[in-house]
């Protein structure tokens, strides 16, 4: 049976609101669509900007446990679509046996991916410029947002998205993802690249993405040595905020078609 439910996973500096257009689009096609926030992110963007305490408290294991709990309640395995950090979380969920198929859009890397393009360094500098940010939430200024998220958008488009979607990010999680490759043992974003039972995975890359450039997804995909479907699709002219860029509808349809054609009916139990 083909999946009839889609679960969206948002990334950092945004909330589930960033999926609002895709949610409506897929609901109009008859799917049940869920977009759970991280623990404590149940409030709106404006509330998190006014009081970012929940952002500072959340951890990656808490996020993964919450997403797994949501998916466990479903009668059949869903399509999981994650953006940015949500792409890394999608990979972890698939590795844990959740989902019939996964799509990682402009995905952050899982542990072991060491490619760090210069534009990524510049995009994450607001957090990584100071170790003290490991204990803080770090917002992006409008100029930093435009460079990292919406560099192909007009100023007016960028400003509108910044005001509607942007929240601070947890500096500790971002620092942790950087240090993961230099610490012994499995860290929070570890996956088993040899897991032959993992559901199919599609990486979607925007060619103009500054914060998670295509080199990151290509390297991430190459790390998988399992006997499973792992593909990469590049969309020319798209920035990191691909889900909100003009033409997103075609991408949404193509991604869904790929997911439906590759979905497995009996993924391993989560």
C-alpha positions as CSV (number, residue, x, y, z in Angstrom):
1,X,0.0,0.0,0.0
2,X,1.4,3.4,-1.0
3,X,1.9,5.9,1.9
4,X,-1.0,8.2,2.5
5,X,0.7,10.3,5.2
6,X,3.6,12.8,4.9
7,X,5.7,14.0,7.9
8,X,7.6,17.2,7.5
9,X,10.7,17.9,9.6
10,X,11.9,21.5,9.8
11,X,15.4,22.8,10.3
12,X,17.1,25.4,12.5
13,X,16.3,29.1,12.5
14,X,12.7,28.2,11.4
15,X,9.6,26.3,12.7
16,X,7.0,24.1,11.1
17,X,5.5,27.2,9.7
18,X,8.2,27.1,7.0
19,X,6.3,24.2,5.5
20,X,3.0,25.9,5.2
21,X,2.8,26.0,1.4
22,X,3.8,22.4,1.0
23,X,1.3,21.3,3.6
24,X,-1.6,22.8,1.7
25,X,-0.2,21.5,-1.6
26,X,-0.1,17.9,-0.4
27,X,-3.4,18.1,1.5
28,X,-5.0,19.2,-1.8
29,X,-3.6,16.0,-3.3
30,X,-5.4,14.0,-0.6
31,X,-2.6,13.3,1.8
32,X,-2.6,13.5,5.6
33,X,0.2,15.9,6.4
34,X,1.9,16.3,9.8
35,X,4.6,18.9,10.6
36,X,5.6,18.4,14.2
37,X,7.7,21.0,15.8
38,X,10.6,20.2,18.1
39,X,9.8,19.8,21.8
40,X,8.8,23.2,23.1
41,X,8.2,24.6,19.6
42,X,4.5,24.1,19.7
43,X,4.0,27.9,20.0
44,X,4.2,30.3,17.1
45,X,7.3,32.1,15.6
46,X,6.4,35.3,17.4
47,X,6.3,33.6,20.8
48,X,9.7,31.9,20.3
49,X,11.3,35.2,19.3
50,X,9.8,36.8,22.4
51,X,10.9,33.9,24.7
52,X,13.5,31.6,23.1
53,X,13.9,29.5,26.2
54,X,12.5,26.3,24.5
55,X,15.1,26.7,21.7
56,X,17.9,26.7,24.2
57,X,16.6,23.7,26.1
58,X,16.1,21.3,23.2
59,X,18.6,18.6,22.3
60,X,18.9,16.4,19.2
61,X,18.0,13.2,21.1
62,X,14.9,14.9,22.3
63,X,14.0,16.0,18.8
64,X,14.5,12.5,17.4
65,X,12.5,10.9,20.2
66,X,9.7,13.3,19.7
67,X,9.5,12.7,15.9
68,X,9.7,8.9,16.5
69,X,6.8,9.1,18.9
70,X,4.7,11.0,16.3
71,X,5.5,8.4,13.6
72,X,4.8,5.5,15.9
73,X,1.2,6.6,16.2
74,X,0.6,6.3,12.5
75,X,-1.1,3.2,11.1
76,X,1.3,2.9,8.1
77,X,4.9,4.2,7.6
78,X,4.9,7.7,6.1
79,X,6.9,9.7,3.6
80,X,9.4,11.7,5.7
81,X,10.6,15.0,4.2
82,X,13.1,17.1,6.0
83,X,14.8,20.4,5.2
84,X,18.3,21.5,6.4
85,X,18.9,20.1,9.9
86,X,15.5,18.3,9.3
87,X,17.3,16.5,6.4
88,X,19.8,15.1,8.8
89,X,17.0,14.2,11.2
90,X,15.2,12.4,8.3
91,X,18.3,10.3,7.7
92,X,18.4,9.4,11.4
93,X,14.8,8.4,11.4
94,X,15.2,6.2,8.4
95,X,18.3,4.6,9.9
96,X,16.2,3.9,13.0
97,X,13.6,2.1,10.9
98,X,11.0,4.8,10.6
99,X,9.3,5.8,7.4
100,X,8.6,4.2,4.0
101,X,10.9,6.6,2.2
102,X,12.7,9.8,2.9
103,X,13.6,13.1,1.2
104,X,16.4,15.3,2.6
105,X,16.2,18.8,1.1
106,X,19.3,21.0,1.2
107,X,20.3,18.7,4.0
108,X,22.7,19.2,6.9
109,X,25.2,16.4,7.0
110,X,25.2,13.4,9.3
111,X,28.3,12.5,11.3
112,X,31.4,11.7,9.2
113,X,30.7,14.2,6.4
114,X,33.7,16.5,6.5
115,X,33.1,18.7,3.5
116,X,32.9,22.3,4.6
117,X,32.5,24.8,1.7
118,X,33.5,28.4,2.3
119,X,29.9,29.7,1.9
120,X,28.9,27.3,4.7
121,X,31.6,28.7,6.9
122,X,30.3,32.2,6.3
123,X,26.7,31.2,6.8
124,X,27.3,29.6,10.2
125,X,29.8,32.1,11.4
126,X,27.2,34.0,13.5
127,X,27.2,30.9,15.7
128,X,30.6,29.4,15.3
129,X,32.6,32.6,15.7
130,X,32.5,32.2,19.5
131,X,32.6,29.1,21.7
132,X,30.4,31.0,24.1
133,X,27.5,30.5,21.7
134,X,27.4,26.9,22.7
135,X,25.3,28.0,25.7
136,X,23.2,30.6,23.8
137,X,20.5,30.9,21.2
138,X,21.8,32.8,18.2
139,X,19.5,34.8,15.8
140,X,20.4,35.8,12.3
141,X,20.3,39.4,11.3
142,X,18.4,40.1,8.1
143,X,21.6,40.4,6.1
144,X,22.9,37.1,7.6
145,X,19.5,35.4,6.8
146,X,19.6,36.7,3.2
147,X,23.1,35.3,2.6
148,X,22.4,31.9,4.2
149,X,18.7,31.3,3.3
150,X,17.5,33.6,0.5
151,X,20.5,34.7,-1.6
152,X,18.5,34.2,-4.8
153,X,15.4,36.1,-3.6
154,X,14.7,39.8,-3.9
155,X,15.2,42.0,-0.8
156,X,11.4,42.3,-0.4
157,X,10.9,38.5,-0.7
158,X,13.7,37.9,1.8
159,X,12.4,40.4,4.3
160,X,8.9,38.9,4.2
161,X,10.2,35.4,4.8
162,X,12.6,36.6,7.5
163,X,9.7,38.3,9.4
164,X,7.4,35.3,8.9
165,X,9.8,32.4,9.6
166,X,13.0,33.3,11.3
167,X,13.8,32.4,14.9
168,X,17.1,32.0,16.8
169,X,19.0,28.7,16.7
170,X,20.4,26.6,19.4
171,X,24.2,27.3,19.4
172,X,25.0,24.2,21.3
173,X,23.5,21.9,18.8
174,X,25.3,23.6,15.9
175,X,28.6,23.5,17.7
176,X,28.0,19.8,18.5
177,X,27.5,19.0,14.9
178,X,30.8,20.5,14.1
179,X,32.7,18.8,16.9
180,X,31.0,15.4,16.2
181,X,33.7,14.5,13.6
182,X,36.5,15.0,16.2
183,X,35.1,13.2,19.2
184,X,35.3,9.5,19.9
185,X,32.2,7.3,19.7
186,X,28.8,8.0,18.1
187,X,27.5,11.5,18.4
188,X,23.9,12.8,18.1
189,X,23.9,12.8,14.2
190,X,25.4,9.4,13.7
191,X,23.8,7.0,11.2
192,X,24.8,3.5,10.1
193,X,25.9,4.0,6.5
194,X,25.9,0.2,6.0
195,X,22.3,-0.3,7.1
196,X,20.8,-2.5,4.3
197,X,17.3,-2.2,5.7
198,X,17.1,1.6,5.5
199,X,14.2,2.9,3.4
200,X,15.1,4.7,0.1
201,X,16.5,8.2,0.4
202,X,16.5,11.1,-2.0
203,X,18.8,14.1,-1.4
204,X,17.5,17.3,-3.0
205,X,20.0,20.1,-3.5
206,X,19.7,23.8,-4.6
207,X,22.6,24.8,-6.7
208,X,22.8,28.2,-5.1
209,X,22.5,27.1,-1.5
210,X,25.1,28.9,0.7
211,X,24.6,27.2,4.0
212,X,24.2,23.6,2.8
213,X,25.7,23.6,-0.7
214,X,25.3,20.6,-3.1
215,X,28.8,19.4,-2.2
216,X,27.5,18.6,1.3
217,X,24.7,16.4,0.0
218,X,26.9,14.7,-2.6
219,X,29.4,13.8,0.1
220,X,26.7,12.7,2.5
221,X,25.1,10.4,-0.2
222,X,28.5,8.9,-1.0
223,X,29.0,7.9,2.6
224,X,26.2,5.4,2.3
225,X,27.6,2.0,1.4
226,X,24.4,0.0,2.0
227,X,22.4,-2.0,-0.5
228,X,19.6,0.6,-0.6
229,X,18.4,3.4,-2.9
230,X,20.3,6.6,-2.3
231,X,20.0,9.3,-5.0
232,X,20.8,13.0,-5.4
233,X,18.8,15.5,-7.5
234,X,20.1,19.0,-8.2
235,X,17.8,22.0,-8.9
236,X,19.6,24.8,-10.6
237,X,19.0,28.3,-9.3
238,X,17.6,27.4,-5.9
239,X,18.8,28.8,-2.6
240,X,18.6,27.2,0.8
241,X,15.0,28.3,1.3
242,X,14.0,26.2,-1.6
243,X,10.6,25.3,-0.2
244,X,9.5,28.9,-0.5
245,X,11.2,29.9,-3.8
246,X,9.2,30.4,-7.0
247,X,8.7,27.1,-8.7
248,X,8.5,25.1,-5.5
249,X,5.3,23.5,-6.7
250,X,7.1,21.6,-9.5
251,X,9.7,20.4,-7.0
252,X,7.1,19.3,-4.5
253,X,5.3,17.3,-7.2
254,X,8.5,15.7,-8.5
255,X,9.7,14.9,-5.0
256,X,6.3,13.3,-4.1
257,X,6.3,11.2,-7.4
258,X,9.8,10.0,-6.5
259,X,8.8,9.1,-3.0
260,X,5.7,7.2,-4.1
261,X,7.6,5.2,-6.7
262,X,10.4,4.2,-4.2
263,X,8.4,3.7,-1.0
264,X,8.8,0.4,0.7
265,X,5.9,-1.3,2.5
266,X,7.8,-3.1,5.2
267,X,10.7,-1.0,6.6
268,X,12.3,-2.3,9.8
269,X,10.5,-1.7,13.0
270,X,11.4,1.5,14.8
